[in-house]
């Protein structure tokens, strides 16, 4: 079985298109883009529209607490598994949630340290 022929069209820069020519036309094999540019533009528009319409997560999560962040991530995971949330957005949410988790942990540690210093009489002024 041989390789697909290359598209016979030229790109806007004058170079020959290197995409596989999967559609036969009277002018030779063409790629999807060059065989029917209007259909290609419509497909691009539908894709942009579909990517832009992601409904917000259903839960009302307090993202400043570990419990709220856990619920948020659980719902995002389920929506990704169901195909309702694309993996690029899910990945971005995961990165941001990881940063938020570290911020929550640091804030919690700071509060616990301040409480402990208060109990033993070591306030910030005792370090000076």
N, C-alpha and C positions, 0 to 999 in steps of 0.2 A: 504494500500500500504506500503510495507516494505522498509527499507533503502537499499541502494546499498551495495553489498558485497565489502569487502576491497581487494585491489590488493594483489595477492598471491606472489609477488616478494619480494626479499630482497634488501635493499639499500646497498650502498658501505660500510657502517659501520657495516653491518651484521644484523641490525634490520629490521624488516618487514616493508614494505612500507605501509603507512596508507592512501594513496589516494584511492578514490572510484574506484573499479574495473569495469569500464564501458565497457570493450572489452573482450568478451569471447575468450579464447584460449584453445588449448588442455591441457595446464598446469593449467587451472583455470582462474578466472577473473583477468584481468590486467588493470592498468591505461594506459593512452595514452603513457606516457614515457616508460614504461616497455613492452608494447605490441609490439611496433615497434621503437626501439631506433634510428634507422637511420632516420625515418620520423620525429621523435621528434627533432633531431639535425638540420634537414633541416628547420623545422618550426621555430626553435630558430634563425637560420641564417637569414631567411626571415624577422623575426620580428626585429632583430638588424638592418638589412639593411633598412627596412621601417622607423624605428625610426630615423636613421641617415640622411635621405634625406629630410630635411625640407628646401624648397626654401626660400631665404631671402625675407624680406618684400619688396614690390615693390617700395614704395615711397622713396624719398631721403630726409630724415628728419634731420633737425638740432636739435639734441637732447639736445642742450644747451639752447634752448628757450622753453617757455611754449607752444607756438603754435606748434612747431615741435614735442614736446613730445605728445601733444594732438592728432596730426595726426597719429603718430606711434602707440599709444594705440588704436585709432579707427580702424586702419587696423588690428592690432593683434586681436582685439575683433571680427571683421568680419570674419577673417580667422579661429578663434576658433569656432565660430558659424557654419561656413561652414564645419567644420571637417578637415580642412587643417592643423591646428596647434593643437597638442595634449595639453590636459589641464595641464599636468605637465610643459611643456615649457611655456605655457601661464601664469601659476601661477608665474614661475620664472621671466618672463618679467614684470608682474604686480608688483612684489616686487621691482625689480630693478628700474622700472619707478617711483614708489613711493619714493624711495630714491633720485632719480634724481630730482623729483619735489621739494622735500624739499631742496635740494642743490641749485636749481634755485631760490627758494623763499628766502633762506638765503643770496645768493649773491645779489639778487635784493634789499633786505632790507639793506644790507651793503652799496650798492651804493646810495640808497636814503638817508640813514643816513649821509653819507659823504657829499652829495650834500647839505643837510639841514644845517649841521654844517658849511659848507663853506659859506652859505648865511647869517648866523647869526654871523659869525666870531668865531666860536668855533671849531678850528682845534684840532687835537690830541695834539699839543704842548701846548694848553691852559689848558690841564688837568694836566700838570706836575708842 
